[in-house]
């Protein structure tokens, strides 16, 4: 960048570090991080610990220095909910179990759960499930999900429904892994998944019958038609106005 007379900023450094991470050049990525620090760029709460976690840094002195700086930022002002979520993940990846940091993080994270996007719940839940201080945040996440989920996930549309089911499954798995899955959340999730499954089955069945009917011409649909014949059952497709007549039955 210097040879091209470009002034580096947090965006360019972050992009370069990400490229190093993907290429497996972790030492180069770490050097870029130190260069950015010395350049005096302003970073967010999670910039340093998140980058260290991505670069698989394990040196205790480096992690401790990042921990001190992050703790001071936490104490200084309230932080963005997404930043708090990423800090939980970073702390988990770096195996940080500092009571001071995690207490300060939990104090801010629990009230901010209601401001998180559903997309953030999975990362935060898995991060908190590996921490000895995660009980409070896991309880808050389970309560928040129950207030947000519709009675039938299909009401949110097929693609969104799939995403919500995957999120629900991940949260259940993580909470159960931590031994902190509440019986209320488990039961509500069971009912929700069951209701959604029935709605999906009904929708699929209706679509299948419509598709079958649309596949025949008016001539072909003058009478009933055998469309599936198995050893133990068969399926008979009949025209909409065709009815069974039992006039000649004994």
PLY file of the C-alpha trace (Angstrom):
ply
format ascii 1.0
element vertex 250
property float x
property float y
property float z
element edge 249
property int vertex1
property int vertex2
end_header
0.00 0.00 0.00
2.89 2.36 0.74
4.35 1.83 -2.74
0.94 2.61 -4.25
0.70 5.74 -2.07
-2.43 4.42 -0.38
-3.27 5.26 3.21
-4.21 2.05 5.09
-7.30 1.98 7.27
-9.21 -0.59 9.32
-11.04 -1.88 6.22
-7.86 -2.54 4.23
-6.10 -4.13 7.19
-9.12 -6.33 7.97
-9.33 -7.46 4.34
-5.61 -8.27 4.27
-5.79 -10.20 7.55
-8.80 -12.16 6.29
-6.87 -13.07 3.14
-3.94 -14.30 5.27
-6.33 -16.38 7.37
-7.86 -18.06 4.32
-4.44 -18.75 2.81
-3.14 -20.19 6.06
-0.47 -17.49 6.37
-1.23 -16.83 10.02
2.14 -15.26 10.88
1.70 -12.68 8.12
-1.79 -11.95 9.40
-0.49 -11.43 12.92
2.22 -9.09 11.66
-0.44 -7.06 9.86
-2.35 -6.82 13.12
0.71 -5.41 14.92
1.30 -3.00 12.05
-2.29 -1.78 12.36
-1.86 -1.33 16.10
1.31 0.70 15.66
-0.34 2.78 12.92
-2.77 4.06 15.53
-5.98 2.90 13.86
-9.18 2.87 15.88
-10.57 -0.62 16.42
-13.87 -1.84 17.74
-14.29 -3.80 20.96
-13.79 -7.16 19.26
-11.24 -6.27 16.58
-8.22 -7.44 18.57
-9.58 -10.59 20.31
-11.59 -11.64 17.24
-8.52 -11.34 15.00
-6.37 -13.25 17.49
-8.96 -16.02 17.59
-9.14 -16.23 13.79
-5.36 -16.41 13.55
-5.25 -19.17 16.20
-2.94 -17.20 18.48
-2.15 -19.13 21.68
0.65 -17.07 23.30
-0.52 -16.21 26.84
1.19 -12.78 26.88
-0.48 -11.69 23.65
-3.90 -12.89 24.79
-3.48 -11.22 28.19
-2.60 -7.87 26.58
-5.72 -8.09 24.40
-7.75 -9.07 27.43
-6.67 -5.99 29.39
-7.49 -3.63 26.54
-10.87 -5.25 25.90
-11.79 -5.16 29.58
-11.05 -1.44 29.75
-13.31 -0.82 26.76
-16.10 -2.84 28.37
-15.87 -0.83 31.56
-15.72 2.48 29.74
-19.04 2.36 27.88
-21.99 0.19 26.81
-21.19 -1.83 23.71
-23.11 -2.85 20.60
-25.01 -6.18 20.99
-23.32 -7.70 17.93
-19.91 -6.74 19.31
-20.75 -8.44 22.61
-21.79 -11.57 20.74
-18.49 -11.66 18.84
-16.57 -11.06 22.06
-18.20 -14.14 23.60
-17.13 -16.17 20.57
-13.59 -14.76 20.65
-13.26 -15.45 24.38
-14.38 -19.02 23.82
-11.94 -19.59 20.95
-9.07 -18.12 22.98
-10.07 -20.16 26.08
-10.39 -17.00 28.17
-11.86 -17.63 31.61
-11.14 -14.29 33.27
-13.80 -13.70 35.94
-13.49 -9.91 35.59
-13.93 -9.89 31.82
-16.71 -12.47 31.73
-18.61 -10.76 34.55
-18.45 -7.41 32.74
-19.38 -9.11 29.46
-22.34 -10.95 31.00
-23.57 -7.77 32.69
-23.90 -6.07 29.31
-24.81 -9.08 27.19
-27.91 -10.29 29.06
-29.93 -7.04 28.69
-28.83 -6.74 25.04
-30.13 -10.18 23.98
-33.45 -8.64 22.96
-31.60 -6.39 20.48
-29.76 -9.22 18.74
-30.75 -10.60 15.36
-31.82 -14.23 15.22
-28.68 -14.81 13.13
-26.53 -13.91 16.17
-28.07 -16.45 18.53
-26.20 -19.50 17.25
-22.74 -17.94 17.59
-23.52 -16.54 21.02
-25.12 -19.75 22.30
-22.21 -21.98 21.27
-19.69 -19.53 22.71
-21.51 -19.28 26.04
-22.02 -23.06 26.21
-18.25 -23.59 26.53
-17.84 -21.02 29.31
-18.26 -21.53 33.03
-19.96 -18.12 33.11
-22.49 -18.84 30.38
-25.54 -19.87 32.43
-27.11 -16.42 32.58
-26.75 -15.62 28.90
-28.01 -19.08 27.83
-31.14 -18.64 29.95
-31.73 -15.19 28.44
-31.32 -16.54 24.89
-33.82 -19.35 25.44
-36.38 -16.92 26.87
-35.86 -14.47 23.99
-36.28 -17.14 21.32
-39.58 -18.26 22.84
-40.93 -14.70 22.60
-39.89 -14.32 18.95
-40.78 -17.62 17.33
-44.21 -17.77 15.63
-46.60 -20.59 16.46
-45.96 -22.10 13.04
-42.58 -21.45 11.43
-44.11 -22.00 7.98
-45.88 -18.65 8.43
-42.51 -16.97 7.87
-42.03 -18.58 4.44
-40.23 -21.78 3.34
-36.64 -20.47 3.27
-37.00 -18.54 6.52
-38.68 -21.57 8.09
-35.65 -23.73 7.26
-33.30 -21.15 8.74
-35.35 -20.84 11.95
-35.48 -24.63 12.36
-31.71 -24.84 11.97
-31.26 -22.03 14.51
-33.60 -23.73 16.96
-31.77 -27.04 16.56
-28.37 -25.40 17.14
-29.53 -23.57 20.26
-31.04 -26.75 21.70
-27.85 -28.68 20.95
-25.57 -26.05 22.52
-27.71 -25.58 25.65
-27.98 -29.33 26.13
-24.19 -29.65 25.66
-23.73 -27.17 28.51
-26.31 -28.98 30.65
-28.42 -25.81 30.71
-31.34 -26.67 28.43
-34.48 -25.56 30.25
-37.40 -27.99 30.32
-39.77 -25.16 29.34
-37.71 -24.29 26.26
-37.37 -27.95 25.31
-41.11 -28.53 25.52
-42.01 -25.34 23.63
-39.48 -26.19 20.92
-40.91 -29.72 20.66
-44.44 -28.38 20.15
-43.22 -25.77 17.67
-41.30 -28.27 15.56
-44.21 -30.71 15.64
-46.70 -28.04 14.54
-44.38 -26.85 11.80
-43.73 -30.40 10.61
-47.45 -31.07 10.25
-47.87 -27.84 8.29
-45.01 -28.82 5.97
-46.50 -32.29 5.44
-49.90 -30.84 4.63
-48.43 -28.29 2.23
-46.32 -30.94 0.49
-49.29 -33.29 0.11
-51.49 -30.57 -1.39
-48.75 -29.54 -3.84
-48.20 -33.15 -4.89
-51.89 -33.73 -5.64
-52.13 -30.47 -7.59
-49.08 -31.41 -9.62
-50.52 -34.84 -10.38
-53.83 -33.40 -11.45
-52.16 -30.76 -13.63
-50.25 -33.51 -15.44
-53.36 -34.97 -17.07
-55.45 -33.51 -19.87
-59.22 -33.12 -19.65
-59.65 -36.22 -21.85
-57.47 -38.34 -19.63
-59.37 -37.17 -16.55
-62.84 -38.37 -17.66
-62.69 -41.12 -15.09
-60.55 -42.30 -12.21
-56.99 -43.32 -12.98
-54.58 -45.64 -11.17
-51.36 -43.68 -10.64
-49.53 -45.95 -8.18
-49.85 -49.73 -7.77
-47.87 -51.41 -5.00
-48.18 -54.98 -3.58
-49.88 -53.72 -0.41
-51.62 -50.51 -1.58
-52.59 -48.37 -4.56
-53.45 -44.73 -5.26
-56.45 -43.80 -7.37
-56.71 -40.30 -8.82
-60.22 -39.16 -9.62
-61.54 -36.05 -11.42
-62.91 -33.33 -9.11
-66.54 -33.96 -10.19
-66.33 -37.76 -10.24
-68.10 -39.50 -7.38
-68.46 -43.14 -6.36
-71.90 -44.57 -7.17
-73.12 -47.48 -5.07
-76.43 -47.94 -6.94
-75.54 -51.46 -8.07
-73.93 -52.62 -4.87
-75.65 -55.30 -2.92
0 1
1 2
2 3
3 4
4 5
5 6
6 7
7 8
8 9
9 10
10 11
11 12
12 13
13 14
14 15
15 16
16 17
17 18
18 19
19 20
20 21
21 22
22 23
23 24
24 25
25 26
26 27
27 28
28 29
29 30
30 31
31 32
32 33
33 34
34 35
35 36
36 37
37 38
38 39
39 40
40 41
41 42
42 43
43 44
44 45
45 46
46 47
47 48
48 49
49 50
50 51
51 52
52 53
53 54
54 55
55 56
56 57
57 58
58 59
59 60
60 61
61 62
62 63
63 64
64 65
65 66
66 67
67 68
68 69
69 70
70 71
71 72
72 73
73 74
74 75
75 76
76 77
77 78
78 79
79 80
80 81
81 82
82 83
83 84
84 85
85 86
86 87
87 88
88 89
89 90
90 91
91 92
92 93
93 94
94 95
95 96
96 97
97 98
98 99
99 100
100 101
101 102
102 103
103 104
104 105
105 106
106 107
107 108
108 109
109 110
110 111
111 112
112 113
113 114
114 115
115 116
116 117
117 118
118 119
119 120
120 121
121 122
122 123
123 124
124 125
125 126
126 127
127 128
128 129
129 130
130 131
131 132
132 133
133 134
134 135
135 136
136 137
137 138
138 139
139 140
140 141
141 142
142 143
143 144
144 145
145 146
146 147
147 148
148 149
149 150
150 151
151 152
152 153
153 154
154 155
155 156
156 157
157 158
158 159
159 160
160 161
161 162
162 163
163 164
164 165
165 166
166 167
167 168
168 169
169 170
170 171
171 172
172 173
173 174
174 175
175 176
176 177
177 178
178 179
179 180
180 181
181 182
182 183
183 184
184 185
185 186
186 187
187 188
188 189
189 190
190 191
191 192
192 193
193 194
194 195
195 196
196 197
197 198
198 199
199 200
200 201
201 202
202 203
203 204
204 205
205 206
206 207
207 208
208 209
209 210
210 211
211 212
212 213
213 214
214 215
215 216
216 217
217 218
218 219
219 220
220 221
221 222
222 223
223 224
224 225
225 226
226 227
227 228
228 229
229 230
230 231
231 232
232 233
233 234
234 235
235 236
236 237
237 238
238 239
239 240
240 241
241 242
242 243
243 244
244 245
245 246
246 247
247 248
248 249
